[in-house]
């Protein structure tokens, strides 16, 4: 009987070690994922800067506004585009700040680049890009700067928590207590 108990105890210890090793590996993978995710905002900002440079050069690779106007029709006026840009900017900032306050992991940075590119294109095809370039550029830097900071702080806080969990598992061999 005693031999059977010792065998069971030995099996339980090995199982606990295996589960602790698996948990450590999962925590390390999550830390690596968060490290990669933390630069997402900066990558979106870099992409926006690339699009901004193309817009500054006047989108030389795109068809002339006249060709597109004949195909699609008259674009909205610069005033309407500016009102929509203003609404979008405030909405995006409020949304990003609310996500930051609630601590949500959200991957919206690249969609902002798409929307801002659309504003550049609307102004380009409306033949008013030169007058409105800095409005779109300023809105983009503001939105993507806030998004980048939000993503970076979320990842930094999550990484710190995962490192604490990893240290607890290494020290005790048990999963960390859930909050």
C-alpha positions, 0 to 999 in steps of 0.5 A: 500500500505504501508503495502505491501511495509513493508512486501516486505522490511521485506522479502528482509531483511530475504532473504539477511540474509539467503543468507549471512548465506549460504555464511558464511557456504560455506566459512567455509566448504571451509576453512575446506576443505583447512585445510584438503587438506593442509596436503596432501603433508605431508601424501604423504611424510610419505607414501614415507618414508614407501615405502623407509623403505620397499626398505631399507629392500630389499622388503622382501615380494616381489618375488625374482628378479630371479622369476620375470625376468624369468616371465617378461624378463630382466629389463632395465639396472641400467644406463637407469633407472638412466637416466629416474630417473634423467629426471623424477626428473627434470621434476617433480620439474619444474612442481611443481615449475610452479604450485606454481608460477601460484597458481594452486590447483593440487593434484599430490603428491600421484602419485609421490609416485607411480612413485618413488616406481616404480623406487625402484622396477625397481632397485630391479628387476634389482638387483641394488637397494643397489647401487641406493637406495639413488638416489631414496630416495634423488629424492623422498624427494626433489620432495615430499618436494617441492610438500608439500611446494607448497600445504601448501602455496597454502592452507595457501594463500587460507585460508587467502583469505577465512577468509577475505571473511568470515569477510567481509560477517559477517561485511556487510551481502553481498558477497565479491567483486570479484577480 
